[in-house]
Amino acid sequence: MEKGLKLGGIFYFKCFDEDGNLKWETQSKNLVVDEGLISILETIFTIGGTIPETNYYIGLCDGTPSIASTDTLAAHPGWVEVSGYTEAARQEFVEARIGLTVDNSANKSIFSINASNTVGGAFIGSVSTGSTGLLLSASAFANGDKSVTSGDTIEVQYDFSASST
């Protein structure tokens, strides 16, 4: 019996108002984009002396993102990064491995919103700012866009799993 490898992730979101009350929560499955898959393959098999990325960072996508397998941090025509938060950069993905999953459940990424905006998803890449790094994956909310206002806080957990199929 042949078996394959399945890789994928899920983003979990919670938004709290300025008083700490839960406004909304949602989750979304990601798309591991082509350059993310290439990086995984090259790292596993050390093609060309590939060195793994040392850090990853979570960012937010604007409303109604259209994620494509060809997206990169430098070119993603179906979505725009949300920047209306007080942190100076994307939030570091501080991960731990539990079984066949790597996640940041013990240290979720926090975004302190400072402007009204629409959020529609998230992404994870290898640089805290700019577009020169690697885009691993991105996602769009499964149940539609969400509104945020100044004073809100968005908490993001990302779980990346591997399994045999």
N, C-alpha and C positions, 0 to 999 in steps of 0.2 A: 504494500500500500504506500503510495507516494504522499508525502506531506509537504506543505508549503509554509511560508512565513508570512504572518500578517502583522503589520505595524500600523498604529494609529493612536490618535489622542482625542481627549474630550476636554473642553474648557467648561468650568463651572463658575457662574457669576452670581454675586449677591450685591445689590445696591442698597445702601442705607442713607436715610436723610440726615440732616445736620443734627438731629436729636438721637440718632442711633436706631431709628425704627426701620425695619425692612420695608423697602419700597417695591422691589421686585427681585426675582431670581430666575435664572434660566441656565441652560447648558447648550453646548453645540459641539457636534463632532467636527474634527478638523479634516483638512485635506493636506496630506504631506505632499508638498510641491516637488517638481522634478529635481530642482537643485538640492533639496533636502534629501531626497532618495539617493542622488548621486553622492552626496557627502557621506551618507551612512555606508554605502557600498565601498567607497574609497577608503573610509576609515577602518572598516572591518578588515579589508584586504590590503591595507596600507599601500594603495596604488600611488606611485610617484612619491612615496615618503609622506603621504598625507598625515597631517597632525590634527587630531580632533580639536574642535572649537572648545575653548576652556570655559566660556560663559555663554548663557543664553538670556534673552530679555523678552518680556511680554509687553506688547503694545495693544492699543485698542483701535478698531476699525470704525469708520463712520457708518451712517445709516445705509442699509440695503447693500452690503458688499457683495460683489460677484467674484468669487475666488476661482482662479484658474490654475491648472497644473503648471503652467509656464510662468506664473508670477515669481518675481524676485524682489528683494528689498529695493532695488534700483528701478524696477518697472512692474507696476501692478495697476493696470488701467481700470480695473473693476472696483477699486476701493481707495479710500484716502485714510491716512492715519489721523486719529483724534489726538489733539495736543492740548485740549482745554483742561489741564490739571496742574496742580502746583508743583509736583515733582519735576526736577530738571531733566529727566530722561525716562526712557522706558524702564520698567521695573525688573530687577534681576530675578531670574528663575533660580531659586535656591532649592535644589532638588535632593531627594533621597530615593534610593531604590528599595522597593518592597516587593519581593517576589519578581514577577515579570513586568512590573510597572515602576516607572520613575515619575515622581510627582512632587509638588511643592505644598502638600497639605499641611505640613508643619510650619510653613513660612509663606503664606499666600502673598501674592502681589497686590499692593494697595494703591489705588489711584484716588487722590483728593481732588474732586472736581471743582473748578473755579469759574465755570461759564456754562450757560445753558447749551445743550448739545444733544445730538442723537447718536447713540452707540448701536452698532449692528453686529459686532463680532470682535475677534481678537486675532493676534498673530504672535509667533515666537521666532525671533531672529538672533543672530550672533553679535550684534552691536547695540549699544545702549542709545545711540543717536545716529542719524544719518542713514545712508543707503548703500554703503560699501560692503556690508557683511552678507551673511548667508541667511536666507529665509528658509526656515525648516518647515513651517506649516502655518495655515491660516484657517479661519472659520467664520461662518455667518450664523447668527442666532437662528435656531430652528423655528421659533415662534414669533419672528418679527422684531423690528427695531424697538429700542427702549429709549425713553427720554431721561436726561439727567439735568440737574440744575446746580448752580453754585452752592457749595456746602455738602453735596452728596459725596459718598465714598463708595467706590466700586472695589470689591474684593474678588480676585481671580485666582482660581486653582486650575492647574493644568496637569492632567494625567496622561502619560505616554506609555503605551503598553505594547508588548510583543507576545505573539502566540503562534503555535503551529496550527495549521488548518487541515 
